């Protein structure tokens, strides 16, 4: 049976230590330790032997990235956007924001590559799903890890739950555009697929109903297509109920919601006072009628926003459609989670620009809504009186009554039909 060398054992221990420190990036001491670990890992992985170092300085030329792939940064127009999924000016803005992160300051005698190249490599990798072929794996590891640390250190700046003042604005926008009151966000889920099966004993847990390996990610967006919350970490086989129960805003509602506020969802979610899903057709039912049809006709138009947000995210960052990495260790899994967060951060940065959304982006990726929860009771589709509804169903009934009260034109609700 093959055995690991001391070098391999040391690299494995460093990766485990980095995994433990990834969630603690907000702490300066933990952050400094993580930077030291990455530096040590890079030095060890770049040498074939653990205890054999060259006696003379390395005068070899730099990787060919500096002679060929670096030309990508000089491109303009459509070629630059194809390479980095953004214009040169927007890439420069992103680099300027993150370049002063301490992770880009060399701790040894050898200077680091400019932050623009390190951040650019990560952006290129996420945009295309693979690395620049001319770079050695050790360089890719170091550059991407540093760039990820810099981006994740600003996660709370770019992915944050709306404040009470912001929620008032969100509710007003949804009300004025769709005549649906009190909604503070749209919730939906999507799969991040892996290109190959995980090389782990629990690989079956990552196998989804779509016959792909990957993760379940749940997202909440606002009216501007900005991601306000993402929940990641569950494998693709996890049930929708399990992922929904784990969402922090739903478990601590007093910290995230005010009176009557809720999230709008598709019919696959479980109804509650905080989640208002669309109505389902019962078995054998050809169409919805009455108040259920009225609500779905209004909510379906508004819910397109979260589907567009996920579509734009996955169209711009190809790595989310097929992540070209094989999960072997916990560090690999942490790296996959970090990439998901980094893609979301860049999405939120770019939606403030004039290029955050194109019809091509929205049409390139099929939407993957969650739809495998058990059907609700048929009596719910009959829209019973509020007094007979279960408490978790009552919020949706009250919302429909509020929507009808806001209508300026008379509606024949009894004959309202939606196929």
C-alpha positions as CSV (number, residue, x, y, z in Angstrom):
1,X,0.0,0.0,0.0
2,X,1.5,3.4,-1.0
3,X,2.5,5.7,1.9
4,X,2.7,9.4,2.0
5,X,6.0,11.2,2.1
6,X,6.8,13.7,4.9
7,X,6.3,16.5,2.3
8,X,2.8,15.2,1.5
9,X,1.9,14.9,5.2
10,X,3.0,18.5,5.8
11,X,1.0,19.8,2.9
12,X,-2.0,18.0,4.2
13,X,-1.6,19.4,7.7
14,X,-1.3,22.9,6.3
15,X,-4.5,22.5,4.2
16,X,-6.4,21.3,7.3
17,X,-5.1,24.3,9.3
18,X,-6.2,26.6,6.5
19,X,-9.7,25.1,6.5
20,X,-10.1,25.8,10.2
21,X,-9.1,29.4,9.7
22,X,-11.2,30.2,6.6
23,X,-14.4,31.1,8.7
24,X,-12.3,33.4,10.9
25,X,-11.1,35.9,8.3
26,X,-12.6,38.8,10.2
27,X,-10.1,38.2,13.1
28,X,-6.7,39.9,12.3
29,X,-4.7,37.2,14.1
30,X,-6.4,34.4,12.3
31,X,-6.0,36.2,9.0
32,X,-2.3,36.6,9.6
33,X,-1.9,33.0,10.4
34,X,-3.8,32.0,7.3
35,X,-1.5,34.1,5.2
36,X,1.5,32.5,6.7
37,X,0.0,29.0,6.0
38,X,-0.6,29.9,2.4
39,X,2.9,31.3,2.0
40,X,4.4,28.1,3.5
41,X,2.2,25.8,1.4
42,X,3.2,27.7,-1.7
43,X,6.9,27.4,-1.0
44,X,6.7,23.7,-0.1
45,X,4.5,22.7,-3.1
46,X,6.8,24.6,-5.5
47,X,9.7,22.3,-4.6
48,X,9.9,18.7,-5.4
49,X,11.7,17.7,-2.2
50,X,11.0,18.9,1.3
51,X,14.7,19.2,2.4
52,X,16.5,20.0,-0.9
53,X,16.6,23.6,-1.9
54,X,18.8,25.2,-4.6
55,X,22.1,26.6,-3.5
56,X,21.9,29.4,-6.0
57,X,19.2,32.0,-6.7
58,X,16.5,30.9,-9.2
59,X,17.3,32.7,-12.4
60,X,14.8,30.8,-14.5
61,X,12.4,33.0,-16.5
62,X,9.0,33.7,-15.0
63,X,6.1,31.5,-16.2
64,X,4.9,32.1,-19.7
65,X,1.8,33.8,-18.2
66,X,3.9,36.9,-18.0
67,X,4.6,36.6,-21.8
68,X,1.3,35.5,-23.2
69,X,-1.7,35.4,-20.8
70,X,-0.7,38.8,-19.5
71,X,-1.8,40.2,-22.9
72,X,-5.4,39.5,-21.8
73,X,-5.2,42.5,-19.5
74,X,-4.2,44.7,-22.4
75,X,-7.3,43.7,-24.5
76,X,-10.1,46.1,-24.9
77,X,-13.8,45.9,-25.9
78,X,-15.4,42.5,-26.5
79,X,-12.3,40.4,-26.1
80,X,-11.6,41.7,-22.6
81,X,-15.2,41.1,-21.7
82,X,-15.0,37.6,-23.0
83,X,-11.9,36.9,-20.9
84,X,-13.0,38.6,-17.6
85,X,-16.8,39.1,-18.1
86,X,-16.4,42.8,-17.4
87,X,-14.9,45.9,-19.1
88,X,-11.3,46.9,-18.4
89,X,-12.4,49.9,-16.3
90,X,-14.6,47.7,-14.0
91,X,-11.8,45.2,-13.6
92,X,-9.5,48.1,-12.6
93,X,-12.1,49.3,-10.1
94,X,-12.3,45.9,-8.5
95,X,-8.5,45.6,-8.3
96,X,-8.3,49.1,-6.8
97,X,-10.8,48.1,-4.1
98,X,-9.0,44.9,-3.0
99,X,-5.3,45.5,-3.9
100,X,-4.5,47.0,-0.5
101,X,-5.5,43.8,1.4
102,X,-2.7,42.6,3.6
103,X,-2.7,39.2,1.9
104,X,-1.0,40.9,-1.2
105,X,1.9,42.1,0.9
106,X,4.9,39.8,0.6
107,X,6.2,38.4,3.9
108,X,9.5,37.2,2.5
109,X,12.3,38.4,0.3
110,X,10.6,37.5,-2.9
111,X,8.0,40.0,-4.1
112,X,4.6,38.8,-5.1
113,X,3.0,39.2,-8.5
114,X,1.0,42.4,-8.8
115,X,-2.5,42.1,-7.2
116,X,-4.1,42.8,-10.6
117,X,-2.7,39.5,-12.0
118,X,-3.7,37.5,-8.9
119,X,-7.2,38.9,-8.8
120,X,-7.4,38.6,-12.6
121,X,-6.5,35.0,-12.5
122,X,-9.3,34.2,-10.0
123,X,-11.8,36.2,-12.1
124,X,-10.6,34.4,-15.3
125,X,-10.9,31.0,-13.6
126,X,-14.5,31.8,-12.4
127,X,-15.5,33.1,-15.8
128,X,-14.3,30.1,-17.7
129,X,-14.3,27.3,-15.2
130,X,-10.6,26.5,-15.7
131,X,-7.2,28.0,-15.1
132,X,-4.7,29.7,-17.4
133,X,-3.0,26.7,-18.9
134,X,0.5,28.3,-18.8
135,X,0.6,28.6,-15.0
136,X,1.9,25.8,-12.7
137,X,-0.5,24.4,-10.1
138,X,1.4,25.9,-7.2
139,X,1.1,29.4,-8.6
140,X,-2.6,28.9,-9.3
141,X,-3.1,27.8,-5.7
142,X,-1.3,30.7,-4.2
143,X,-2.8,33.4,-6.4
144,X,-6.4,32.2,-6.2
145,X,-6.2,31.6,-2.4
146,X,-4.9,35.2,-1.9
147,X,-7.6,36.7,-4.1
148,X,-10.3,34.6,-2.4
149,X,-9.1,35.8,1.1
150,X,-9.2,39.4,-0.1
151,X,-12.8,39.0,-1.5
152,X,-14.2,37.0,1.4
153,X,-12.8,39.5,3.8
154,X,-15.3,42.0,2.4
155,X,-18.2,39.6,2.3
156,X,-20.3,41.6,4.8
157,X,-19.8,44.7,2.8
158,X,-21.3,43.3,-0.4
159,X,-23.7,40.6,0.8
160,X,-25.7,42.0,3.6
161,X,-29.3,41.8,4.8
162,X,-31.2,45.0,4.1
163,X,-31.5,47.4,7.0
164,X,-35.0,48.6,8.2
165,X,-34.6,51.7,6.1
166,X,-33.7,49.6,3.0
167,X,-36.5,47.2,3.6
168,X,-39.0,50.1,3.5
169,X,-37.6,51.1,0.1
170,X,-37.7,47.4,-1.1
171,X,-41.4,47.1,0.0
172,X,-42.3,50.3,-1.7
173,X,-40.7,49.3,-5.0
174,X,-42.4,45.9,-5.0
175,X,-45.7,47.5,-4.2
176,X,-45.5,50.2,-6.8
177,X,-44.4,47.8,-9.6
178,X,-46.4,44.6,-8.8
179,X,-49.1,45.7,-6.3
180,X,-47.8,43.1,-3.8
181,X,-47.4,44.7,-0.3
182,X,-44.9,43.9,2.5
183,X,-42.5,41.8,0.5
184,X,-38.8,42.3,1.3
185,X,-37.2,39.8,-1.0
186,X,-37.5,36.9,-3.4
187,X,-36.1,33.5,-2.4
188,X,-35.1,30.6,-4.7
189,X,-32.5,27.9,-4.9
190,X,-30.1,26.6,-7.5
191,X,-27.5,23.8,-8.0
192,X,-23.8,24.4,-8.4
193,X,-22.6,21.4,-10.4
194,X,-19.3,19.6,-10.1
195,X,-17.6,18.4,-13.3
196,X,-16.6,15.0,-11.7
197,X,-17.8,12.9,-8.8
198,X,-16.2,13.6,-5.4
199,X,-13.4,11.2,-4.5
200,X,-14.9,10.7,-1.0
201,X,-16.8,8.0,0.8
202,X,-19.8,10.3,1.0
203,X,-19.8,11.0,-2.8
204,X,-23.4,9.8,-3.0
205,X,-24.6,12.7,-0.9
206,X,-23.6,15.1,-3.6
207,X,-25.6,13.3,-6.4
208,X,-28.8,15.3,-7.3
209,X,-32.0,14.3,-8.9
210,X,-30.7,15.8,-12.1
211,X,-28.0,13.1,-12.2
212,X,-25.2,15.6,-11.5
213,X,-22.9,16.0,-8.5
214,X,-22.9,19.4,-6.7
215,X,-24.2,21.6,-4.0
216,X,-27.6,23.1,-3.1
217,X,-27.5,26.9,-2.7
218,X,-30.4,29.0,-1.6
219,X,-30.4,32.7,-2.3
220,X,-32.5,35.8,-1.4
221,X,-32.5,38.8,-3.7
222,X,-34.1,42.2,-3.7
223,X,-35.7,44.3,-6.5
224,X,-32.4,45.3,-7.9
225,X,-31.3,41.7,-8.5
226,X,-28.7,42.1,-5.6
227,X,-28.1,39.0,-3.6
228,X,-29.0,39.8,0.1
229,X,-28.3,36.4,1.5
230,X,-26.9,33.1,0.4
231,X,-26.9,29.7,2.1
232,X,-24.4,27.2,0.9
233,X,-22.8,24.0,2.2
234,X,-25.5,21.4,1.7
235,X,-24.8,18.7,-0.9
236,X,-27.2,18.4,-3.9
237,X,-29.1,15.4,-2.4
238,X,-30.2,17.5,0.6
239,X,-34.0,17.9,0.6
240,X,-35.4,21.4,0.1
241,X,-37.1,21.3,3.5
242,X,-33.7,20.7,5.1
243,X,-32.1,23.6,3.4
244,X,-35.0,25.9,4.1
245,X,-35.0,25.0,7.8
246,X,-31.3,26.0,8.0
247,X,-31.7,29.6,6.7
248,X,-30.6,32.0,9.4
249,X,-33.2,34.8,8.7
250,X,-36.0,32.2,9.1
251,X,-34.6,30.9,12.4
252,X,-34.1,34.4,13.9
253,X,-37.0,36.4,12.4
254,X,-36.9,39.2,15.0
255,X,-33.4,40.2,13.7
256,X,-34.3,40.2,10.0
257,X,-38.0,41.0,9.7
258,X,-40.4,43.6,10.8
259,X,-44.2,43.3,11.2
260,X,-45.9,41.6,8.2
261,X,-42.7,41.3,6.2
262,X,-42.0,38.1,4.3
263,X,-40.2,36.5,1.3
264,X,-42.0,35.5,-1.9
265,X,-41.2,31.9,-3.2
266,X,-42.3,29.4,-5.8
267,X,-44.7,26.6,-5.0
268,X,-41.9,24.2,-3.9
269,X,-41.3,26.0,-0.6
270,X,-43.1,25.3,2.7
271,X,-45.6,28.1,3.6
272,X,-45.0,30.0,6.8
273,X,-45.5,33.5,8.2
274,X,-42.2,34.4,6.7
275,X,-42.3,32.4,3.4
276,X,-45.3,33.0,1.0
277,X,-45.1,30.5,-1.8
278,X,-47.3,30.4,-4.9
279,X,-50.2,28.0,-5.0
280,X,-50.0,24.5,-6.4
281,X,-52.4,22.6,-8.6
282,X,-53.8,19.6,-6.9
283,X,-53.5,16.2,-8.6
284,X,-55.7,16.1,-11.7
285,X,-56.5,19.8,-11.5
286,X,-56.3,21.4,-14.9
287,X,-56.2,25.1,-13.8
288,X,-56.4,27.3,-10.8
289,X,-59.5,29.4,-10.2
290,X,-60.5,32.3,-8.0
291,X,-58.2,33.9,-5.5
292,X,-55.5,31.2,-6.0
293,X,-55.3,32.0,-9.7
294,X,-55.3,35.7,-9.0
295,X,-52.4,35.5,-6.6
296,X,-50.3,33.3,-8.9
297,X,-50.8,35.6,-11.9
298,X,-49.4,38.5,-9.9
299,X,-46.7,36.7,-8.0
300,X,-45.3,34.8,-11.0
301,X,-44.4,38.1,-12.7
302,X,-42.6,39.4,-9.7
303,X,-40.8,36.1,-9.0
304,X,-39.0,36.3,-12.4
305,X,-36.6,38.7,-10.7
306,X,-34.9,36.0,-8.6
307,X,-34.7,33.6,-11.6
308,X,-33.1,36.4,-13.7
309,X,-30.6,37.0,-10.9
310,X,-29.5,33.4,-10.7
311,X,-29.4,33.2,-14.5
312,X,-27.1,36.2,-14.8
313,X,-24.9,34.9,-12.0
314,X,-24.4,31.5,-13.6
315,X,-24.1,32.9,-17.1
316,X,-21.3,35.3,-16.2
317,X,-19.4,32.8,-13.9
318,X,-19.2,29.6,-15.8
319,X,-17.5,27.8,-12.9
320,X,-20.9,27.7,-11.1
321,X,-22.4,25.6,-14.0
322,X,-19.6,23.0,-13.9
323,X,-16.9,23.4,-11.2
324,X,-13.7,21.8,-12.5
325,X,-12.4,20.5,-9.2
326,X,-12.7,17.1,-7.6
327,X,-13.7,17.1,-3.9
328,X,-11.2,15.0,-2.0
329,X,-10.6,16.8,1.3
330,X,-12.4,19.3,3.5
331,X,-10.2,22.0,2.1
332,X,-11.5,21.3,-1.4
333,X,-15.0,21.7,-0.1
334,X,-14.1,24.9,1.6
335,X,-12.6,26.2,-1.6
336,X,-15.8,25.4,-3.5
337,X,-17.8,27.3,-0.9
338,X,-15.4,30.3,-1.1
339,X,-15.7,30.4,-4.9
340,X,-19.6,30.5,-4.6
341,X,-19.3,33.4,-2.3
342,X,-16.7,35.2,-4.4
343,X,-18.9,34.9,-7.5
344,X,-21.8,36.4,-5.6
345,X,-19.7,39.3,-4.3
346,X,-18.5,40.2,-7.9
347,X,-22.1,39.9,-9.1
348,X,-23.3,42.4,-6.5
349,X,-20.4,44.7,-7.4
350,X,-21.2,44.6,-11.1
351,X,-24.9,45.2,-10.9
352,X,-24.1,48.8,-9.9
353,X,-22.6,49.2,-13.4
354,X,-24.4,49.4,-16.8
355,X,-23.3,45.9,-17.8
356,X,-24.7,43.8,-15.0
357,X,-27.5,42.4,-17.1
358,X,-28.0,41.4,-20.7
359,X,-30.6,39.4,-22.5
360,X,-27.9,37.0,-23.5
361,X,-27.0,36.4,-19.9
362,X,-30.6,35.8,-18.9
363,X,-31.2,33.3,-21.7
364,X,-28.1,31.2,-21.5
365,X,-28.8,29.3,-18.3
366,X,-31.8,27.1,-17.5
367,X,-33.4,28.0,-14.2
368,X,-33.4,25.2,-11.6
369,X,-36.2,26.0,-9.1
370,X,-36.8,23.7,-6.1
371,X,-40.0,21.8,-6.8
372,X,-39.8,18.5,-5.0
373,X,-41.7,19.3,-1.8
374,X,-44.9,17.3,-1.0
375,X,-48.0,19.0,-2.4
376,X,-50.1,21.0,0.0
377,X,-53.5,20.0,1.0
378,X,-56.1,20.2,-1.7
379,X,-58.3,22.3,0.7
380,X,-55.7,25.0,0.5
381,X,-56.3,25.4,-3.2
382,X,-60.0,25.8,-2.5
383,X,-59.0,28.8,-0.4
384,X,-60.8,28.1,2.8
385,X,-61.8,30.9,5.2
386,X,-59.0,32.3,7.3
387,X,-60.5,30.9,10.5
388,X,-60.1,27.3,9.2
389,X,-56.6,27.7,7.8
390,X,-53.6,26.4,9.6
391,X,-51.4,29.2,11.1
392,X,-48.6,28.7,8.6
393,X,-51.1,29.0,5.7
394,X,-52.9,32.1,7.1
395,X,-50.3,34.6,6.0
396,X,-50.8,33.9,2.3
397,X,-54.6,34.2,2.7
398,X,-54.2,37.6,4.4
399,X,-51.8,38.8,1.7
400,X,-54.3,37.9,-1.1
401,X,-57.0,39.9,0.7
402,X,-54.6,42.9,1.0
403,X,-53.8,42.7,-2.7
404,X,-57.5,42.7,-3.6
405,X,-58.1,45.7,-1.4
406,X,-55.4,47.6,-3.4
407,X,-56.9,46.9,-6.8
408,X,-58.2,50.1,-8.4
409,X,-60.4,48.2,-10.9
410,X,-63.2,45.7,-10.1
411,X,-62.1,42.0,-10.6
412,X,-64.5,39.1,-11.1
413,X,-62.6,37.0,-8.7
414,X,-64.9,34.0,-8.8
415,X,-64.3,33.6,-12.5
416,X,-60.6,34.4,-12.5
417,X,-58.9,31.4,-14.1
418,X,-55.2,30.6,-14.6
419,X,-54.1,27.6,-16.6
